[in-house]
């Protein structure tokens, strides 16, 4: 049986059901009978077709707003994570019994952005320093209140060979390397300096020093705000479109 035959049969059954059944006394009387509006077969068939045809669910405004909110929140979180990865720095000092090599990596670069090599006998030592926004600043003569806002780091000092045009009597000059631009803390800086100076004095034959920074304030804040906002959107928002139907029923 086809769909058209099924619809025609249901329409015919509904038409017979709507026909009034009058008692014998009323049918034989001369009083006028009430008039009933006839329902055409085409109208009932069209109505049944509309009922049997699956309807595409409508997208509510709340559902669209929820998806936009969720997309923007995840975009902020991804932006924060990308900011953290792009500003990540890795500094390494590897020393063997004969020479030392300093390397600095920035972000996603696989090759070092800064690389310096020198022999062991040219290593002078290390000392503490204070930094502000990644730059070395002098803190001598400043108040303690101002010193508190400065970061702690340390410098590696070594003898660098001078060029022929500016060669001095000793043939070398003392150069310094800022090991890391971020704040390492006073205790960690002193501990690393102690190890480097031991190697410079000949107490150690091998040395490995590493400093890593993966996060910054802007990236962490954006990542946290984006994730919290996305979770709030999934809890409060309308992802399936059911809230609009419930409001209509109420």
C-alpha atoms as one frame of an Amber mdcrd trajectory, in Angstrom:
protein
   0.000   0.000   0.000   1.393   3.366  -1.000   1.436   6.557   1.072  -1.282
   8.158  -1.082  -3.628   5.202  -0.577  -2.986   5.287   3.179  -3.722   9.026
   3.363  -6.924   8.657   1.278  -8.140   5.840   3.515  -7.550   7.845   6.698
  -9.311  10.881   5.193 -12.330   8.796   4.180 -12.544   7.289   7.665 -12.446
  10.749   9.256 -15.188  11.951   6.907 -17.480   9.057   7.885 -16.737   9.652
  11.548 -17.755  13.303  11.321 -21.145  12.499   9.680 -23.925  12.922  12.299
 -26.153   9.981  13.236 -29.703  11.269  13.850 -32.475   9.423  15.641 -35.504
   8.147  13.648 -37.882  10.700  15.088 -35.703  13.627  14.056 -35.107  12.228
  10.569 -38.860  11.854   9.905 -39.848  15.247  11.322 -40.293  18.246   9.146
 -37.979  20.443  11.283 -34.911  21.715   9.453 -31.762  19.769  10.177 -28.604
  21.508  11.387 -26.116  22.223   8.705 -22.620  20.771   8.936 -19.699  22.127
   7.043 -18.404  19.494   4.705 -14.721  18.791   4.689 -13.315  18.144   1.257
 -11.092  15.187   0.610  -8.343  17.402  -0.806  -8.158  19.592   2.335  -8.012
  16.628   4.707  -5.436  14.905   2.529  -3.239  18.017   2.523  -3.556  18.325
   6.307  -2.539  14.700   6.788   0.400  15.153   4.450   1.592  18.091   6.530
   1.271  16.035   9.711   3.145  13.041   8.310   5.914  15.066   6.652   8.950
  15.471   8.997   9.568  19.097   9.903  13.005  20.690  10.093  13.593  22.032
  13.626  13.866  25.793  13.786  17.004  27.355  15.245  16.167  29.706  18.095
  17.873  33.006  18.818  19.126  31.663  22.154  20.780  28.730  20.419  22.574
  30.978  17.907  23.723  33.320  20.683  25.047  30.360  22.693  27.149  29.047
  19.815  28.555  32.535  19.111  29.370  32.940  22.801  31.078  29.538  22.892
  33.104  30.288  19.738  34.336  33.632  21.089  35.260  32.074  24.449  37.288
  29.305  22.840  38.980  31.863  20.577  40.099  33.859  23.615  41.443  30.676
  25.244  43.378  29.713  22.100  44.754  33.258  21.849  46.006  33.075  25.434
  47.672  29.712  24.856  49.338  31.006  21.671  50.592  34.077  23.546  52.162
  31.860  26.204  53.860  29.625  23.654  55.186  32.541  21.589  56.749  34.235
  24.630  58.294  31.059  26.065  62.068  31.212  26.550  64.590  28.454  27.237
  68.180  29.210  28.278  70.887  26.549  28.589  74.505  26.569  29.710  76.393
  23.382  28.951  79.989  23.105  30.128  82.468  20.322  29.503  85.962  19.970
  31.001  87.304  22.153  28.163  84.606  24.597  26.957  81.166  26.100  27.614
  78.248  26.843  25.294  75.333  29.129  26.050  72.110  28.825  23.996  68.816
  30.684  24.137  65.622  29.505  22.426  62.585  31.714  21.852  59.025  30.500
  21.283  58.653  27.782  18.659  62.092  28.286  17.104  63.957  25.001  16.859
  67.308  26.706  16.363  68.768  28.968  19.063  68.259  32.708  18.673  71.478
  33.295  20.623  74.511  31.027  20.875  77.872  31.826  22.482  80.806  29.457
  22.963  84.009  30.054  24.897  86.743  27.964  26.463  86.754  27.075  30.130
  89.736  29.235  30.973  87.834  32.297  29.733  84.933  31.847  32.147  85.211
  34.451  34.896  82.141  33.505  36.940  78.603  34.675  37.643  76.950  37.351
  39.747  73.434  38.455  40.668  71.622  41.299  38.975  68.207  42.948  39.023
  65.938  43.248  36.005  62.907  45.234  34.950  60.930  44.171  31.873  63.811
  41.946  30.811  66.475  44.651  31.044  69.342  44.887  33.520  68.985  47.856
  35.883  71.276  49.234  38.546  69.804  48.975  42.024  72.646  50.545  43.978
  71.533  53.587  45.916  67.824  52.926  45.360  65.339  52.480  48.150  64.211
  49.060  49.275  60.643  49.806  48.277  61.753  50.322  44.687  63.998  47.280
  44.789  61.045  45.053  45.637  59.462  45.566  42.227  62.655  44.481  40.450
  63.190  40.909  39.333  66.115  38.654  40.252  68.431  37.146  37.658  72.163
  36.537  37.160  74.935  37.340  34.721  77.590  35.042  33.281  80.921  36.806
  32.802  83.588  35.575  30.413  86.621  36.937  28.587  85.848  37.799  24.977
  88.604  38.260  22.425  88.844  41.808  21.126  88.999  42.730  17.471  92.316
  43.663  15.980  91.335  47.351  15.677  90.368  47.721  19.320  92.752  45.217
  20.826  93.876  46.138  24.310  97.084  45.210  26.047  95.634  42.028  27.527
  93.925  41.136  24.253  90.484  40.470  25.766  87.629  42.205  27.535  85.075
  41.032  30.057  81.602  40.458  28.591  78.442  39.420  30.373  75.407  37.363
  29.377  72.024  37.846  31.015  71.064  34.244  31.583  67.306  34.818  31.620
  65.056  37.856  31.347  62.345  36.633  33.685  62.409  36.678  37.462  64.105
  33.570  38.829  63.824  34.483  42.484  66.643  35.391  44.820  67.277  31.897
  46.195  67.381  30.183  42.815  69.671  32.859  41.383  72.134  32.416  44.249
  72.058  28.634  43.923  72.805  28.753  40.196  75.578  31.303  40.718  77.185
  29.029  43.303  77.315  26.137  40.814  78.759  28.292  38.029  81.460  29.716
  40.295  82.402  26.218  41.451  82.968  25.255  37.830  84.997  28.421  37.211
  87.242  27.635  40.202  87.849  24.094  38.940  85.773  22.300  41.588  83.467
  20.831  38.920  84.281  19.378  35.513  80.737  19.271  34.122  77.975  21.834
  34.436  74.366  22.027  33.250  72.281  25.121  33.973  68.800  25.637  32.543
  66.090  28.274  32.928  62.661  27.985  31.324  59.651  30.269  31.207  56.469
  29.111  29.464  53.741  31.443  30.709  53.089  35.166  30.862  50.405  37.157
  32.644  48.395  38.076  29.542  48.387  34.529  28.187  47.389  32.909  31.470
  44.614  35.453  32.081  43.199  35.022  28.566  43.359  31.235  28.822  41.557
  31.123  32.178  38.889  33.657  31.169  38.235  31.843  27.885  37.860  28.414
  29.492  35.613  29.699  32.295  33.438  31.579  29.815  33.143  28.498  27.578
  32.113  26.324  30.527  29.542  28.922  31.606  28.150  29.064  28.061  27.687
  25.287  27.969  25.969  25.249  31.366  23.667  28.245  30.962  23.280  28.477
  27.190  21.027  26.523  24.818  23.068  24.150  22.651  20.247  21.781  21.628
  17.396  24.269  21.166  15.190  22.691  23.838  14.895  25.784  25.993  12.853
  27.585  23.354  10.362  24.686  23.183  10.029  24.587  26.964   9.321  28.328
  27.085   6.607  27.933  24.445   4.930  25.160  26.449   4.954  27.297  29.571
